């Protein structure tokens, strides 16, 4: 199955969890979790898995674990399919 690599810009300590796709193909994710001990990354994985309708085990951060800009891989879902799901609201 193909794996989709997604470019994500993460904002921790937001007022609510939310995910949106920009016109330039960058996913803007906001999580309430703080960027401490991987809490924001774990919240991002959970948020993307729910938004894309896949198990959390198929979502992984492959680059940028300690920064705001990340590359997230979703096993079994192409980048185009992930973008389409996010545009349609899941």
N, C-alpha and C positions, 0 to 999 in steps of 0.2 A: 504494500500500500504506500502511496506517496506521502511524504511528510511536508507540511507547510511551514515555512519560516515566516514569522510575522514580526514586523518592527513595532515596538511598543514604547510609548512614553508614559512612565508611571509617576503618579502624584500620590505619595503616601499622606496620611493624616488628613484626608479630605473629609468633608462633612457627611458624605455618603459614598457607597460603592457604585461606580458607574463605568460603562465602557462605551466608546463611540469611535467611529472610523472617520478620519479626516479625508478631505478630497485628495490629498497627496498620498493616501494609502498608509498613513501612520495611525496606529490604534492609540487613542488617548484613554488611559485607564486611571481611575481614581479609586483608592481604597482607604478605608478608615484606619487601617492598621498602621502603626508606626514603623519606620525603617530600622528596627532593632531586632537583632537575632533572627533575621530572615522572615519576620512576621509579614512585612509588606509583600515579599515575594510569594509567600504561601497564600496570602489573600489574593494576589494577582492570578496565580494558577487556578484557584478555586473559582474566581470570577470569570476567567476566560473559559474554563471548562463548562460552567453553567451556561454562559452566553452562546457557546458553540454546540452545546448538546453532546459533549463527549465526557468520558470519565477523566478525573483528575490525573490518573496514571498515564494518560496519553499526552499531557501538556508538560513541557519542561522548558526551563530557561537555559538557553545554550550560550548566551553571551550577555554581559552586562549585569551580572547578579548584584554587584555592589553600586551600580549607578542608576540614574533615572531612565536612560535609554537602553532598551533591552532587545534581544532577539529571542523570540519564544517559538519553539517547535511544537506543532500539533501532529502527532502520528496519525496517519490514516485520513488526513484532510489537507487538500491542497490550499495554497495561499489564496487563490481565486475563490474557492468554495468558502473559506473562512471569511473573506471580505464580504461575499454575498450574504452569508448568514448574519454578519454584524449589521450590514445595511438594512436587512429586512427585520432586524430586531430579534433574531434568534430562531 
